[in-house]
Each structure stands twice: as C-alpha cells, then as structure tokens.
Amino acid sequence: MIQGVCLSAIHGQRPAHDAAVYSVAWSPDGKLLASGSDDRVIKLWDASTGALAAKLVGHKRTVRSVAFSPNGEILASGSLDRTVILWRKTDGTLLTTLSGHHGGVTCVAFSPDGQYLASASRDSTVKIWRLGDKIVQYSSLTHARWVTSVSFSPDSQHVATADYGGWIRLWETAQESLEASKQAHTRTVSSIRFSPDGTTLASAGFDGWIKLWRSHRLTSLRKVSSGSRLVYALDFSPDGQSLASGGWDENIKLWEVPSSRLALVWKAHENLVNSVAFSPDGTTIASGCADRSVKLWRVSDGRLVRELRD
C-alpha cells in the first residue's frame, strides 16, 4: 500500500460551494466537471484551468446528484425538492423539469445508449424516463425503503438499484422485470456501480464493506473491509482495473479490482467524502466533500492537481 501526498491547495478564495458537496461528474470529453451541493446550486468547472464556467440555479433544495448524458450535451440534476432538471451544457439553459416523485431525488443516471434517464428517490421508487423530443416516464421500479443509488449496465440492458435497507435489485431495463434481489449489506447501500465490461457490480455500504458481485445474478465474488466506518462513494476506473472509494474517514482509497488489494490511500478532505469520479481518460479523480470543497487528484500517486474554488 502506498500513502498519497497532498502537494498544495489554492488559498485566498472561497470554497467550491457554500455547503456540502454531494455529487461530482465529468463530461464525456473530460473538459468539464459538474458539482452539486446542499447550497442548491450546480456548478460547471473548466477541468484544465479550474475556472468556474457556469452556475446553474433552479432547485429549491439540496442537489444530491448530477450526471452528463452520453453525448455530453445535457446535464441532469436530482434534488431533494423532488424534481429532476435537465440543463443544456453549452449555455446552462434549463430545458425541462421532470416531476412525479413524492420524495427527494437521491440519484440520477443516464443509460449509456442515451435512451433513458433513471431517477432514484426517497419515495422508494426509481423512475425510468424515455428520452427524445418528448420525455415520458417509461416505468417505475419499487423498493421497500428509500432508493439511494442507481447504475445502468454498459449495454443499457439492465439497471441496478440499491436502498436504505441494504438491498440491491437488478432489473431488465426495457421489460421492467426484476431479475435478482439480494440483501447485500447490513446497513444502507450508499453506492453501486457496474464495471466498464458489465460483468461486475460493486456496492458500498454504511456497514463499512465494499463488495463485488457477478452482475448476472448478484452472486458474491468477494468483499473487503474499507477501513472506514461508512463508505459513501464508489467509481470504477475506465479500464475497470481500479475502484475508488470515499467515506467517513476523509480518505480516498484505490483498490485493485482483480485482487481487492488496497493500492493507494490519501487524506483528501476535512470531512466525509461524498462523491468520487474518475476522469474519462482515467488519470484524474474528482472528489466532492461535506467540507464544501471539490478537488482533483492524480491517480498515479494521489497528489493534488487542483482545488476548485469560486
């Protein structure tokens, strides 16, 4: 295990947000980073310079999740105000507001083929929206508890959902059919992610465990104790060989997927790490934190590349 080092931070400016940052997401070309916060604002950042490119205001409560469409033209945001907003990336125009949830929206995700948008909610449902000239609700998937995370398979044929009670469910996207269901963790499942090749599903929980599952039927592959009381965030590297995690212990950790070995760990923030995301080229990790900051890290050695400040 290698211990990472924080080189420097930019001082004398305001943090990225005025409240906790819950979600960060890269545009597909890696040029922009989006961040969503408890301050109800979404910010778009120039990843190469750290400059603030746009500030998107429209939600009435915490922004819990942001995601770019596969073609990079649309940004989706989900909020505890029970809505999903779609924004045009080029100029920040609010395109449409999707309503229908009866509880706060906790997670949004586009299908890789660009046909669907999923929104998970505290109303114990995941709504699947069919995208096009007219956006319509295609289906509604149900859990017994709050739904906390959602992830599409790389071929868009399946969607995995996770909930507050520790359960993971696997659905066939087009048919709305439940293919597998498992109590994966003893406490809340905070994050689930399909591997880039679609064969593996990773889950993280408030029980401190990170687990890998065969995505076909949710059969267990292996598990590892994160070393943190709570794990909040997961993301696979684009090549699928590494898994990044962030959590209660304020660290970012890199795990080797084939062996589950902890390869690198570094102190990243001054509060719990809510979100981690690999850049499309796999060289950088973005992190969002309850300390109001957004930071970019070099994957090879865990060194700080840049802290984004307003």
N, C-alpha and C positions, 0 to 999 in steps of 0.2 A: 504493500500500500504506500502511495506517495502522498505527502502532505502538500497541498497547493499553497500559493503565496499571493496575497493581495499587494500589487505594486503601488497603486496610488488611487486617489479619488479627486474629483474636481471639487474645489471648495469655493464658497462665496456666492453660491446660487441656491435657489430653492430646490427642494427635492422634486422628483418627477411628478408627484401628486400631493394633494393636501390631506390625504387619508390613505389607509391601507390599500395596497395594490393587490388585486385578486387574480388577474389574468394577463399574460403576455402572449403575443402571437406574431410570427413572421409572415410577411407577404411571400408568395411563392418564389419571387425573384430575389429575395433576401435584401431588398433595398430599404424596406420599411419595417418598423416594429410597431405594433399596436399594444396599448396597455389600457386596462380598465380598472376602476378604483371605487372605493367607498365614497369618494367625493362626487360620484355620479357622472364623471367626465371620462371620455375616451380620448387618448392622445395618440397621434401618429408621429413617429420619430424617424429621422433620416439615420439609418443604421451606420453609415460610413462616417458621418460627422458628429452625430449625437444631437443635431439641431431639431427643435420641435417643428414638425411640418404642418400639423393641423390639430385643432382642438374641437372635438365633436360633443355638442351639448344637446341633450334631448330626453334623457332618462330622468325620472323623478326620485329614484332611489339607487342604491349600490349597483354598480356594474360588476357582475360576477364572472362574466365570460366574454371573450372576443375571439373571432375566427375569421380568416380570409377565405373567400371562395377559391376553388382550384385555379381559375383563370386570373385571380388577383384583382378582379375589377370591383368586387363587393366585399365589404366588411360587415359581419353580423355581430351584434352585441346583445347579450341577455342580462336582464336586470331583475332585482327584487321588486321592481314596480309591476312585475307580471308580464312584461312585454319583451318582444324581440324587435330590434330595429335593424334595418338594412341600410347601409350607407354607401354612397359611391366613393371609391377610394381616391379618385383623381382630384376631386374638389370638396369632399366632405359633405355633399348634399344628402339629406335624409330622404331616402327613396320611399320607404314604406315602414309602417309599424304593424307587426303581427300580434294580435291579441287572441285570447282564448284560454290561457292558463288561469287557474284560480289560486295560484300560489306563486311565489317568487321564482324566476327562472335562474337556474344554477349553472347551466352548461349549454353551449351551442356548438354544433359541429356540422360541417358540410360533408356530403358524400364525395369521394374522390372523383366520381364521374360528373359531378356538378348538377345532378338531377334533384337532389334532396337536401334539405336542411333539417337537422334534428334539434329540438329544444327540450331540455330536461327541467323538471320543476319540483318545487316543494308540494305541489298538489298530487304527487305520486304518479305522475304520467310523463311520458316522453311523446311529444307531438312530432310527427314526420310531415314536413311541408314539401309539396312538389313545386319545384321552381320552374319558371317560364315567364311568358308575357303576363300571365295571371297566376299568382301564387295561391295555392289552395292547400288546406290541411288534408293530407293523404291518409293518415292513420293516427291512432293514439294507443301507445303501449303502456301497460299499467304495472305498478309495483304496489306493495303493501305499505311502504314508507316513502319519505322524501326521496326523489331521484337526484343523485349527486354528480353523476358523470355519464358521458355517452361517447362512443367511439365507433366509426364505420370501419369495416374491413377494407383493405386496399382495392378490392374488386367491386366494392359498394354493394355486394350481395347480402351482407349481414351487418347488423348493428348490435353492439354490446351496450348494456345499460347496468348501472350499479346504484345501490341505495344506502340509506342511512342505517339500515338494519344489518348490513354486511352481506347482502345478496348481490349476485351478478346474474344477469339473464342475457341469453343470446337469441336474437330474432332474425328471421329471414325478412329482408327489407321490403320487397315488393308484395309478399303474401301476408305480412303482418302475423306470421306464425312463430310461436315460441318453440325454439329448438332445444334449449337447455337452460336449466336454472340451478343455481348452487349457492349455499351459504359459504362464501369464500373467506370471510373474516368474522371475527367475534364482535367487532365494532364496525362503525361506519366505513364504507369503502369510499375513499376520497377521490381516487383517480383510476381510470382504466385506459389502456392504450393497446391497439393492435400493433404488432411488429410490422415493419415495411413489407415483409413477404407474406403476411397474413396467417402464418402458421401458429403464432403465439399471441396470447393476450396477457398483458401484465396488469396487476392490480396492486394498489397500495391502500393501507387501512390505518385507522386510528388505533389499531392494536399493535402498531409498530412493525408489522410484517410487510414485505414485498413478495408477491407470489407470481409465478409464471404458470400459465395454463395452455394446454393444447386447445386451440381456438375451435376446433371442430365440435367437441362435446364438453368442453370445460373440464377435461381430466387434468389432474395435477401433474406438473413437470417437476418443479422444485420451488423452495421458498427460502428466504433469507431474512434474518432479523436485521432491521435497518440501523439499529443502534440509537434510534430516536424514539421518544415516547409516542409521537404521532408523525405519520408521513402524509403530506398534503398534496404532493405533485410528482408526476412521472412524465418522462418522454423518452422515446427511442431515438437513437441516432439514425440518420438517413440510411446507413448501411446495415442497421439492425444489430450491430456488434456490441453496442453500449446502451446502457439505460441510465438516465439521470434521475435523481430523486432530490426532493427538498422537503423540509419539515420543521418540526418543533425545535430542533437543536440548532437552528440558524445556519446549518451547513448545506452545501451541495455535495452530493456524492455521485461518483461514476462507477457503475458496476459493469463487469464483463459479462455479457449475456450467456455465452456458452458455458462458463464455469460458475457464474454468480459471484465471482471474486470481486471484492472492493478494490478498485484500481486507483482511485484518487478521491480525496476529500479535502474541502477547504471551507474555512469560515467565510460566509458570503454576506451576511446581514446582521443587523442588531435586533432582529425579531424573527418570528416564524416565516419560512419561505413558502409562499402560497402557490407559486407557479414557476415552472422551468420549461424552456423550449429550445431545442436545437435549431440553429440556422439551417437553411436548405442545403448548404454545402458541408455541413457537419463540423465546421471549425470553431463555432461560437455557441455558447449557451446564454440565453437571456433569462433573467430571473426577476420576479416581482415579489415584493415583501410587505408585510404588515408595518414595516418601518417607513413606508411611503416611497421607497426607492425602487428604481429599475436599473439593473446592472447587466453589462455584457462581459462574458468571461471566455478566455481562450481554453478550448477543450484540451489541448495537448498537455498543459501544465497547471490549469486552474488559475492563471494570473488574470487580474482585472484588466480588461481592454478599455472600458469606459463606463462611467456612471452617467446616466441620462438625467439632466436637470433642466427645469423650466426657466 
